[in-house]
Amino acid sequence: MKILILNAGSSSQKSCLYDLKEDSLNDHPLDPIWSANIDWTVANGQGILTVKAKGIKKIINLSFSDNRQGIAAMLDTLIQEETQVIKQLSEIKIVGHRVVHGGTDYSKATLITPEVKATIRRLIPLAPTHNPAHIEGIEAIEQLLGAIPQIAVFDTAFHSHMPLETAAYPIPYEWFEKGIRRYGFHGTSHKYCAYKAAQILNKPLTDLKLITCHLGNGCSLAAIKDGISIDTTMGFTPLEGLMMGSRSGSIDPAILIYLMREHNLTANQLDEMLNKESGLKGISGISADLRAVIQGIDQGNIRAKLALDMYIYRLRAKIGSMLATLGDLDALIFTAGVGENSAIVREKACEKFDFLGLKLDLDKNNNRPMNIDISTTQSRVRILVIHTEEDWAIAQECWHLRQSNS
């Protein structure tokens, strides 16, 4: 079965195609037979489409900035010239979408209907940089592939079973009843890494207490007990929690009131500042990319060092809060771009938890680890680096939902 995955970001459109068979649903993720990515940040009114298939990498310049046109151009490469992997688009049997915000409406993968589309649209104010792109992707597929089944896999779904004391904010309860609550994000990644950790440790997931650290440009932690997320750092929006690439994470809310009253900042200006000009970028003055910040540190940049110190401090503090929620810990897991690739972040995050019996093997940590345990043999708590496979997890969800409905 050919399953197409769309993963829309705020400034990118990623996609891949899997060819799944009954015997391919094992413990090891399949590689897609085709993958593509559109980067819309290159220049105004332009994009760069990068396609990989059959060992070939092709780069195509797009002279427009319309996401729907971009998806059409992207899918054309499935059936054209050297990147062709199928004869016609009708060979695709199902399309899976990563959708950032599903609110309280959805706790599992869901077949997209007009009602589901309406919900995704209604939640745009809670995920303004992502949910609009999801709607565009869904409607582009409707135009290009007709009435093909489309499935939404929601980032919020994995966190939908958090207890009330975790989900509610300490503001008047009437706002909770109107939907102002903690939702959590990166759920597909946290869920995948929990299952993969159980495989690596060769233990039932229901016996494990885990902290998963999804550290990319966006960052969040999850406390997972018996396979269920019982706490996470992101909340009503993806802005809460950890310091991130360009997002502030949690700050004193009175700062916003002060900036509005005393400096006349508008809601849009605050949104731009907190989501796009803060975090590593705002403190270092260099970049939202940790690699550039570390390069700045090597060159003696004081603000770059401060940015990393703040990032690590807040990461450790939130790991501590997840630990308090769990009451114990079997494994600390690092994933996503920073979590998988930055040895210094893993080292500094772990060094204050020696009192737990958590002991990092520095040689393993510095040797580009992937899908392995990097703790010492004496460590009471295991430390894992796991390559997150969100697209593969979405493809599996699509397969299972299609099989259960057939």
N, C-alpha and C positions, 0 to 999 in steps of 0.2 A: 504494500500500500504506500503510495506516494503522499507524504504529509509535508505541507509547506508551513513554515513558522515565520511570523512577522513579529519583530521586536522593535517598536518605535521608541526613540528617545526624543529629548527636547530639540536636538539639532542633528539627529541621525536617523537612518532607517536601516535596520539590519534584517536579514532574512536568510533562511537556509532551507534545503529540501532533504528530507530523509526518505529512504526506501525501506520500510519496515515489513518484516515477515514475522510469522508466529514465533519462529525460533530465534529471532533477533532481540527479543525482549528479555535479555539476561542482565546480569549484574554489571556489565561493562557497556558504557555508552558507545553507540555507533558514531562514526564520523558521517557528517552530511555528504551527500554526493555533489552538492553545489552550495555555495554560500555567497552572499553579496552584502555590501554595505554602502550606503550613500552618506557622505559627509557634506552637510549643508553650510559648514562654517568657513569654507574656503574664501568665498567672496559673495557680495550681494548679488542675488539673481542667478547664482551658479551652484553647482554641486559636483562632487567627484564620486563616481560609481566604481567600486572595486569588486570584481567578480573572481571567484576561485572555483575551478571545476576541472576534473581530469588532469590534475597536475599543472594547470595553466592559471596564470594570474593576469587578468585583463583590467586595464584602467580606462574608463570612459568619462570624458568631460561632458557634463550636462549644462546646457545653456539656458536653463530655467531654474526656478526655485519652488515649483509647485510639487508638493509631496505626492499627490495622486499621479501626476505625470511621471514622477520619479519611480513609483512602484511599477507603473506600466513598462517603463524602460528597463527596469530591473528584471521583470518577469520575461521580457523578450529575450534576454540572454540565456534563458533556460532552453530555448528552441532554436537558437541562432548560432551558426558558425562553430568556432572552436570550443565554445563553452556549452554546447548543446548536450543535455543529459536526458531529455525526453523528446519525443517526436511532436507532441502537441500538448497544450496546457490542460486539456481535458483529462490527461492521465493523473493529474492531481485530484485526490479524492477527499481531502479535508484540509482546512487551514486553521492553524492555532495562533492565537494572539496573546502576547503578554500584555495584560492591562493593569496599570498601576493601581487604580483606585476602584474598588467595588463596593465601598461602604459596608454597611451591615447586611446588605441584600444577598450577598453570595459568599458561601463558605467552601465552595469547591468549583472545579472546572464546569463551565456552563455553556450549553448550546446557545449561540447568539440568535436572538429573536428581536423583533421591533421593540419589545419591552426592555430587553437587555440593553439594546442600543440607547434607548431613552434614559436608562439609569446611568450609563457611562457618560452621556451628555450632561445629565443633571449634576453629576459629580465633578464636572470641569472646574468649578471654583476651588475644589480641594486638591486638584492636581492639574493646574492650568498649563503646565509645560508638557504634559504627557497625554492626558485623556483626549484632548482635541486631535492629536496625532493618531490615537487608536481609532477614533471615529473615522478619520480620513482613510486609514488602512482598511477598515471593514468595508466602507463604501466603495473603495477602489476595487477590492476583490469582488464585490457584488457586480460592479460594472464589467470587470475583465473576465470573471469566471462564472458569472450567473448565480444560480441557486445552489452553489456548493455549500455543504455544511461548514460553518465557521464556529470555532470554540474559543471562549475567553477563559484564560487562566489568570486569576486575579492575584496581584502581589499581596493584597490584604487578607486573602482567604486563610492562609496558614495561621494568622494571628486571631482569627475570629472566635477562638475558644478561650481567650484570656479571661481570667476571673474579673468580676465587676470592680473590685478594689484596684485592679491594675488598669482597667479600661477607662474608668471615670476620672474626670478632672475635679479638683476641689473648688468648683465654682457652683453657683446655684443649680440644684438638680434639674430644674426645668430645662436647662440647656443640654444636659445629657439626653433628655427625652426628645430634644430637637436635633439630635445627631452630633453634638459637640462632644467628642469622645476620642480616645486613643484607638487608632486603627492598626498602625504598624505597616511596614513595607518590606521589600526584598524577600517576601515570603517564599517565592519559588526557590530562590537560592538557599535560604535557611533550611527549608524542608529537604531539598536535595542533599545538602551537606550533612544533615542529621542522619539520613539513610545511608549515605556513603561512609560516615564515621562508624556506624554499626557494623558495616561490612569489614572495614579495615581492622576494627577491634575484635571482630568475630564474636559479637555479643548481641543479644536481642535489643532492638531499639527501646523496647518497653522497660528495659532494666537500666537505662542510662540517663544521667543528668549531664547536659551539655551546654556550653556557651559557644555560639557560633558568631564569629566576627566577620561580617561582610564589609570589607574595607576597600572601596574604590573611590571614584570621585564623590559619590554618595556613600555614606557609611552608616551601618546600623548593627546592633548586637541583638541576639535573641537568647533567652533562657528557655531551654527545651527539656521537659521532663516527661518520660514515658512516650516520647514521640510527639508531644503537644507543646506548642509555644505558650508559655505562661507569662512571659514578659518580653518586652522589646524596647529599644530606645527611641525609635521614631514614633510619632503619635498621630494627632489629627491630620498633619501633613508630613511630608518627608523632611521638614526643616528641623523638627525637634531632635534632641539627643546629642550625638557626637559632633565635634568639630570636623568639617569635611573639606573637600577641595575648594569650593567657593561658597559654601553655606556655613552660617555661623554655628548651627546647632543651638542648644538651649542657652538662652540668656535671660536676665531679669526683664520681665515684660514691662516694667515701669520705664525702662530705657526708651521703649517705643513711644510711650505717652509723653515723656520728656521731649523727645525729638520732634514730635508733632506740635507740642505746645510752645516750646522755646525756639525751635529752628524751622517751624512751618513745613516740615517734610510731609508729603502726601503719602497715602497708602501705597500707591504705585512706586514711589521713591523708596519707601521702606522695604517693599517686596524685592525690588531690584538690589538694594544693598544687602539684605540678609541672604538672598538666594544666589546672587551672582558676583558679589564684590567682597565677600567676607571669607571666613575660614582661612586655609593656608594662603590663598591669594591675597586676602585683605591684610593679613598680618605681615607676610613676607614682602609684599609689594612686588613679587616676582612672577608667581604663577600659581594656578590651582594644582599643578602637576607636582607631586612629591619629589620626583626625580630632579626637577629644576630647582626645587627648594634645597635639596641635599647638595646639589652642585653649588648653590649660593653659600651654604654653610662651609663647604670646602674652600671657598674663596674669601672666607672671613666675614660674610654678611651677618651682622648681629640680628637683624630682623628675621632672617631666614632661620637662624638657630632658635629664636623665640617662638617662631611658628611651629617648628617641630616639637619643642619642649611643651608647648600648650597642647598640641595634638596628642602627644603621649600621655600627658597628665590627665586629660579628659577621657582618653581611652581606658586608662587604668581605673579611673573613678567609676566609669560605667560598667567595666568588668566586675568591679567590687559590688555594685548594686545588683547585677544579675546573679552573682554568687550568693548574696543575701537572700534573694528570692528563691533560689534552688535549695539552699541549706547544705549543699555538698557539691562536689564536681568530679565527674569521671574524665572529661576531656574538654580542652580548650581548642577551638578550631579556627583557623585563619583561612579566608577565601577572598576572591575578587582581586582586582588588579594590584592593589597595595598589599593586601593580605597574603597573596600568593607569591609576590615578587620582591617585597622589601624585607630583607633579613634584619635590618636595623630596627624596623618597627616591631617585628616579632620579638627580637631580643629585649628591647626596652619595655615592651608591654609585659613580658614575663618576669623580668628581674625583681619586681616588688612582691611576687607571689610565692617566693621560696618558702615562706612559713606554711604554705599549704602542702608542701612536699612536691611542688611543681618545679621540675628541673629540666632546663633546655639543654640539649646537646648542641654546642656551638658549631661543631664541625658539620653536623647534619643541616643545621639551620643555614649555614653559609654556602651549602652545596646545591643550590637551586632545587630544593625538595618539592615533590608533587605527589599528592595522594599517599603520603607516608606519615609515620609517627616520628617526630623529631625530638622527642624527650629522651632523657637518659634511661638506662635500664633501672636505675634506682628511683625514678620519679613516681610518686604515688598517683599524680594526675597526668594523663597522656596529653601531648600537644600535637595536633595534626595540622598539616597543610593540605587543603583539598581544592582541586580545580573545579570551580562551580560550573555546572552544565545546565544552565537554565533552558536553553533551546531543546536539549534532549529531554529534560523533565517535562516540558510542555508537549513534546511529541508523544511521550508515553501517556500523558493525561488524555490527549486526543485519541490515541489508539484504544485505551480502556473505555472511554466514554462512547466511542463509536461501536465497540464490540457489545457493550451493555445495552445499546439502543437498537442493535440489529436483530 
